[in-house]
């Protein structure tokens, strides 16, 4: 089964378009109405939707590490 992706606002639209041309299931934060959400909220939203968050934000690594230490589940 193919993985569904959730694109952060910072991912170039060309990347999203290219993935879609290849049949990848992609939802952007802009389409989902979370354009202004912080990284933790985006990670939670992606998890709630069963999607992997695709981002270029370095601080997401710190959030994911913290959530792992807290045994908090998230997609990806």
Backbone as a printed PyTorch tensor [residue, N CA C, xyz], in Angstrom:
tensor([[[  0.8400,  -1.1730,   0.0000],
         [  0.0000,   0.0000,   0.0000],
         [  0.8890,   1.2420,   0.0000]],

        [[  0.5360,   2.2020,  -0.8280],
         [  1.3100,   3.4310,  -0.9380],
         [  1.0610,   4.3260,   0.2780]],

        [[  2.0710,   5.0560,   0.6630],
         [  1.9830,   5.9570,   1.8040],
         [  1.3710,   7.2940,   1.3780]],

        [[  0.4850,   7.8310,   2.1780],
         [ -0.0950,   9.1490,   1.9400],
         [  0.7680,  10.2010,   2.6280]],

        [[  0.9470,  11.3470,   1.9840],
         [  1.8330,  12.3910,   2.4690],
         [  1.0630,  13.6610,   2.8040]],

        [[  1.6000,  14.4110,   3.7720],
         [  1.0500,  15.6910,   4.1910],
         [  2.1680,  16.7090,   4.0640]],

        [[  2.0130,  17.6500,   3.1370],
         [  3.0900,  18.5840,   2.8240],
         [  3.0010,  19.8650,   3.6460]],

        [[  4.0870,  20.1960,   4.3030],
         [  4.2430,  21.4600,   5.0220],
         [  4.2410,  22.6050,   4.0050]],

        [[  3.8890,  23.7830,   4.4460],
         [  3.8160,  24.9650,   3.5860],
         [  5.1730,  25.3070,   2.9560]],

        [[  6.2660,  24.8730,   3.5630],
         [  7.5980,  25.2100,   3.0650],
         [  8.0900,  24.2960,   1.9410]],

        [[  7.3610,  23.2450,   1.6450],
         [  7.7650,  22.3460,   0.5620],
         [  7.3630,  23.0010,  -0.7650]],

        [[  8.3030,  23.1320,  -1.6870],
         [  7.9840,  23.7760,  -2.9650],
         [  6.8260,  23.0750,  -3.6900]],

        [[  5.9710,  23.8740,  -4.2960],
         [  4.8130,  23.3120,  -5.0030],
         [  5.2340,  22.3880,  -6.1360]],

        [[  6.4130,  22.6110,  -6.7060],
         [  6.8970,  21.7390,  -7.7800],
         [  7.1160,  20.3090,  -7.2750]],

        [[  7.5270,  20.1680,  -6.0280],
         [  7.7080,  18.8370,  -5.4430],
         [  6.3580,  18.1430,  -5.3230]],

        [[  5.3750,  18.8680,  -4.7990],
         [  4.0280,  18.3130,  -4.6610],
         [  3.4630,  17.9300,  -6.0270]],

        [[  3.5990,  18.8200,  -6.9910],
         [  3.0750,  18.5520,  -8.3340],
         [  3.7510,  17.3340,  -8.9510]],

        [[  5.0510,  17.2220,  -8.7730],
         [  5.7760,  16.0790,  -9.3250],
         [  5.3320,  14.7660,  -8.7060]],

        [[  5.1230,  14.7600,  -7.4050],
         [  4.6480,  13.5460,  -6.7340],
         [  3.2460,  13.1760,  -7.2230]],

        [[  2.4020,  14.1670,  -7.3500],
         [  1.0350,  13.8980,  -7.8260],
         [  1.0360,  13.3420,  -9.2470]],

        [[  1.9110,  13.8620, -10.0960],
         [  2.0060,  13.3240, -11.4660],
         [  2.3880,  11.8510, -11.4610]],

        [[  3.0560,  11.4360, -10.4180],
         [  3.4710,  10.0320, -10.2940],
         [  2.4660,   9.2070,  -9.4970]],

        [[  1.3210,   9.7810,  -9.2080],
         [  0.2560,   9.0390,  -8.5470],
         [  0.3360,   8.9700,  -7.0380]],

        [[  1.1920,   9.8100,  -6.4280],
         [  1.3420,   9.8010,  -4.9790],
         [  0.1970,  10.6110,  -4.3590]],

        [[ -0.3740,  10.0950,  -3.2810],
         [ -1.4490,  10.7570,  -2.5520],
         [ -0.8420,  11.8480,  -1.6730]],

        [[ -1.0640,  13.1030,  -2.0470],
         [ -0.4750,  14.2430,  -1.3490],
         [ -1.5700,  15.2270,  -0.9630]],

        [[ -1.5310,  15.6790,   0.2790],
         [ -2.3960,  16.7470,   0.7710],
         [ -1.4820,  17.8270,   1.3200]],

        [[ -1.7120,  19.0690,   0.9160],
         [ -0.8810,  20.1610,   1.4280],
         [ -1.5580,  20.8170,   2.6220]],

        [[ -0.7470,  21.4460,   3.4530],
         [ -1.3070,  22.1650,   4.6020],
         [ -2.1780,  23.3260,   4.1230]],

        [[ -1.8500,  23.9000,   2.9800],
         [ -2.6670,  24.9800,   2.4290],
         [ -4.0650,  24.4630,   2.0890]],

        [[ -4.1360,  23.3020,   1.4670],
         [ -5.4280,  22.7100,   1.0950],
         [ -6.2360,  22.3160,   2.3310]],

        [[ -5.5330,  21.9620,   3.3910],
         [ -6.1790,  21.4800,   4.6100],
         [ -6.5060,  22.6120,   5.5920]],

        [[ -6.1100,  23.8360,   5.2590],
         [ -6.4180,  24.9690,   6.1190],
         [ -5.5090,  25.1230,   7.3300]],

        [[ -4.3250,  24.5010,   7.2630],
         [ -3.3950,  24.5820,   8.3980],
         [ -2.1160,  25.3310,   8.0320]],

        [[ -2.2090,  26.2190,   7.0820],
         [ -1.0480,  26.9700,   6.5880],
         [ -0.2740,  27.6630,   7.7090]],

        [[ -0.9650,  28.1670,   8.7050],
         [ -0.3370,  28.9270,   9.7890],
         [ -0.0060,  28.0720,  11.0200]],

        [[ -0.2930,  26.7940,  10.9820],
         [ -0.0830,  25.9260,  12.1510],
         [  1.4060,  25.7260,  12.4190]],

        [[  1.7510,  25.5620,  13.6960],
         [  3.1450,  25.2850,  14.0430],
         [  3.4620,  23.8250,  13.7430]],

        [[  4.7370,  23.4890,  13.8210],
         [  5.1800,  22.1490,  13.4210],
         [  4.5640,  21.0330,  14.2470]],

        [[  4.4140,  21.2350,  15.5470],
         [  3.8160,  20.2000,  16.3900],
         [  2.3650,  19.9560,  15.9800]],

        [[  1.6400,  21.0240,  15.6860],
         [  0.2500,  20.8790,  15.2500],
         [  0.1740,  20.1860,  13.8890]],

        [[  1.1100,  20.4920,  12.9980],
         [  1.1340,  19.8270,  11.6900],
         [  1.4340,  18.3390,  11.8340]],

        [[  2.3700,  18.0070,  12.7100],
         [  2.6850,  16.6030,  12.9280],
         [  1.4840,  15.8670,  13.5000]],

        [[  0.7810,  16.4830,  14.4180],
         [ -0.4220,  15.8690,  14.9780],
         [ -1.5050,  15.7240,  13.9210]],

        [[ -1.6930,  16.7510,  13.0930],
         [ -2.7100,  16.6920,  12.0420],
         [ -2.3860,  15.5770,  11.0510]],

        [[ -1.1330,  15.4870,  10.6260],
         [ -0.7250,  14.4250,   9.7080],
         [ -0.9930,  13.0550,  10.3240]],

        [[ -0.6840,  12.9140,  11.5940],
         [ -0.9240,  11.6570,  12.2960],
         [ -2.4120,  11.3410,  12.3450]],

        [[ -3.2270,  12.3430,  12.6730],
         [ -4.6750,  12.1470,  12.7320],
         [ -5.2380,  11.6840,  11.3890]],

        [[ -4.6210,  12.1670,  10.3030],
         [ -5.0730,  11.8070,   8.9530],
         [ -4.4170,  10.5200,   8.4320]],

        [[ -3.4770,   9.9640,   9.2000],
         [ -2.7720,   8.7630,   8.7540],
         [ -1.7830,   9.0450,   7.6420]],

        [[ -1.2030,  10.2390,   7.6570],
         [ -0.2540,  10.6520,   6.6280],
         [  1.1100,  10.9380,   7.2540]],

        [[  2.1320,  10.8740,   6.4350],
         [  3.4850,  11.2190,   6.8690],
         [  3.7150,  12.6830,   6.5380]],

        [[  4.1920,  13.4450,   7.5200],
         [  4.4860,  14.8560,   7.3070],
         [  5.7840,  15.0020,   6.5300]],

        [[  5.7240,  15.7310,   5.4410],
         [  6.8890,  16.0350,   4.6080],
         [  7.2090,  17.5060,   4.8360]],

        [[  8.3750,  17.7880,   5.3910],
         [  8.7550,  19.1550,   5.7080],
         [ 10.2440,  19.3500,   5.4870]],

        [[ 10.6340,  20.5930,   5.4300],
         [ 12.0520,  20.9300,   5.3390],
         [ 12.5110,  21.6780,   6.5860]],

        [[ 11.6960,  21.6640,   7.6220],
         [ 12.0050,  22.3640,   8.8630],
         [ 12.8760,  21.5010,   9.7690]],

        [[ 14.0480,  22.0050,  10.1070],
         [ 14.9720,  21.2750,  10.9810],
         [ 14.4070,  21.0470,  12.3740]],

        [[ 13.5730,  21.9800,  12.8450],
         [ 13.0650,  21.8550,  14.2110],
         [ 12.0960,  20.6840,  14.3620]],

        [[ 11.6040,  20.1470,  13.2730],
         [ 10.7260,  18.9890,  13.3750],
         [ 11.4740,  17.7820,  13.9500]],

        [[ 12.7630,  17.7080,  13.6960],
         [ 13.5560,  16.6080,  14.2610],
         [ 13.5340,  16.6450,  15.7820]],

        [[ 13.5970,  17.8320,  16.3550],
         [ 13.5490,  17.9720,  17.8090],
         [ 12.1710,  17.5870,  18.3410]],

        [[ 11.1290,  17.9710,  17.6350],
         [  9.7650,  17.6170,  18.0400],
         [  9.5800,  16.1090,  17.9810]],

        [[  9.9980,  15.4930,  16.8830],
         [  9.8620,  14.0420,  16.7400],
         [ 10.6570,  13.3120,  17.8210]],

        [[ 11.8470,  13.7910,  18.1340],
         [ 12.6620,  13.1760,  19.1830],
         [ 11.9570,  13.2720,  20.5350]],

        [[ 11.4140,  14.4320,  20.8330],
         [ 10.6910,  14.6190,  22.0960],
         [  9.4790,  13.6900,  22.1610]],

        [[  8.7340,  13.6100,  21.0780],
         [  7.5470,  12.7490,  21.0630],
         [  7.9450,  11.2780,  21.2330]],

        [[  9.0680,  10.8780,  20.6420],
         [  9.5390,   9.4990,  20.8160],
         [  9.8920,   9.2470,  22.2770]],

        [[ 10.5670,  10.1750,  22.9090],
         [ 10.9370,  10.0290,  24.3210],
         [  9.7110,   9.9460,  25.2200]],

        [[  8.6370,  10.6070,  24.8000],
         [  7.3920,  10.5830,  25.5560],
         [  6.5130,   9.4010,  25.1740]],

        [[  7.0210,   8.5510,  24.2820],
         [  6.2750,   7.4050,  23.7610],
         [  4.9570,   7.8420,  23.1150]],

        [[  4.9990,   9.0010,  22.5130],
         [  3.8340,   9.5520,  21.8280],
         [  3.8720,   9.0910,  20.3760]],

        [[  2.8010,   8.4850,  19.9200],
         [  2.7680,   7.9610,  18.5540],
         [  2.5300,   9.0590,  17.5400]],

        [[  3.1840,   8.9020,  16.3860],
         [  2.9550,   9.8130,  15.2680],
         [  3.2860,   9.0850,  13.9790]],

        [[  2.6820,   9.5590,  12.9000],
         [  2.8830,   8.9180,  11.5950],
         [  4.2570,   9.3120,  11.0480]],

        [[  4.9020,   8.3410,  10.4170],
         [  6.1470,   8.6670,   9.7430],
         [  7.3740,   8.1340,  10.3570]]])
